[in-house]
Amino acid sequence: VMEANMIIRGAVIGDLDGINNIYNEAVQNSTATFDTVEKTYEERLTWFKKRDERFVVLVAEINGEIAGWASLNQYSDRKAYDMTCENSLYVNVKFRRQGVGQKLLEASITAAKKNKFHSILSRITKENSVSLVMHERAGFFRVGTMIEVGEKFGKMLDVELMQKII
């Protein structure tokens, strides 16, 4: 995909079907999320409406189609963690390995800086080498491995905790 065709922008309610379709594909077919039940549109709408200007949702749009999305999420509701966020990032199957994830990650880091976060965390299954490498290239470092903390598709999964100080 030519970068010229890709627009990274803040998500709007009209994007929620596209966001949810991408997420639900990951629920069904990957270990990128530990959700095992697809999200309904109503659940996605509730999630979106709870967002504020600090915890952004971004989309990558290519020729009018949602190619991927990313969000900055509250890491903890404890006040001392207010300067830390956690990122999520999902790319539509048909747009993978075309730079969409990298552009969304860069835009997420820019948004985190603008929104005065000090640290971004990311939890990535150890088997998701594409995401691990992408985060390392963006300046994230591995903090540690959480051993067998999730079970999906009949196997116990390790999760890498990654961090970037902004």
N, C-alpha and C positions, 0 to 999 in steps of 0.2 A: 504494500500500500504506500502510495506516495504521501509523504508527510503533509503536502499541500492540501490533500483531501481531508485531513484529520483536524477536527476542532475539539479542543479541550475546554469545557465550560462547566459552570455550576449546574447541577441537576435541577429539573423542574418536575412537577407532578406528572406531566405528560411523558416523562422518561421512565416512570416506575414499572410499566409492563416490560420494557426492554431490560431494565436492571434486574427485575425479578426472574425473567426468563434465563438470563445469564447465570444468576445465582442458583436457580433451581436445577439447571444442568449440572452445576458443580456439586450440588447436594446428591444428585443421582449417580454421578459418574466419577467423582474425584475425591481425594482426601484434602482438597484445598479448604474445605469447611468441614467441621465436625458435626454440623447439622445432618440429621438423617431423614428429616421430614421436610418436604417442600414448603416454602412460605406462600401463603395466600396473598392476593392483591391487598386485602384489608390489613393484613399484618405488615406488609411492606409500607402501606400508606401511614399506618400508625408510627412505624419506625421513622419514616421521613418527616412527619410532622413534629416529632420530638427533637429534631435537629435544631441547632442555632447557627449563627454566623461563624462560630468557632469550630464546630464539628461539621465540617463541610462534606457534601457529597458531590463528586465530580464525575462527569461522563466524557468519554471519547466518542465523538460522532463522526462517522464516515459516510458521506453521501446519504445523510438523513437517517442512518441506522446506528443504534447504540452498539459500538464495537467493544466497549468495556466500561467499567466504572470503578471508582475508588472512594473511600471515605476515611475521615479521621474520626476516631471513636474515643469516648471517655474510657480511660484505662481503669479508673476506680472512682467511686463516689466519695472517697476520703479526701478531705481538703488538701492534704499535703501532696497529693498526686496531681493537682490542678495544672502543673506545668508539663505533664506527660500525657501523650495521647498514644493510641494504637492505630495502625493503619490496616485497612482491608483493601484488596484489589482483585478484581475478576475480569477476565477477558473472554469475549464471545469466541467460541470454538473456531469459527470461520475466519477470525482475525488474529489468531495466535501466531507468535513468532514473526510479527511484522512491526514491532516497535511500539505497539499500543500500550502494553504494560509499562514499559520504560517511561513513556511520555506521561502516563497517569501517575507513576511514582514520583517523577520530577515535579509535576504540578502539585502533588500532595505535600511534598517537602516544602515547596514555595508557600503553599497555604499555611502549613504549620509554622513557618517562620513569621509570616504576616500576622498570624493569630497568636503570636508570642508564646508558643510552646518551646520548651527547652530540650525535650527528648521525645523521640518517636520509638515505640516498640512495635515489633512484628513477630507473630508466632506463625511459623511455617513448618509444615510436616517435613521431616528429614528427607523423605523420598521426592519432594518437589524441588528438584535441583535447579530447574529454570528460575523459579522464584528466588531461591537462595542466592544464586549467582547475580540475578538482577539487583537484589537488595545490596549485595556486597559492592557491586559496581557503583551504586548510588551512595556509598559511604557508610552503610550499616555494618556493624561487626557482630560476631556471634558472642552472646553472653553465656550461653550454656545450652545443654540439651536436657529436656524433660523426657525421661525414659518411660515409654509405654503408658502415656497419659490418656490416650484415646483409643477407642476400638471402632473400626469401620470396615465393612466388607470382610468380616471374619478374622481380622488381624489387629494386633496391638500396634499402635503407632507412636513413634518418637516425634517430638516437636522441638525445633530449634527456636530459641528465643534470640531475636536480633534487636539491635538498638542503634539509633543514630542520635548523637548529640548535635543539636542545631547551632 
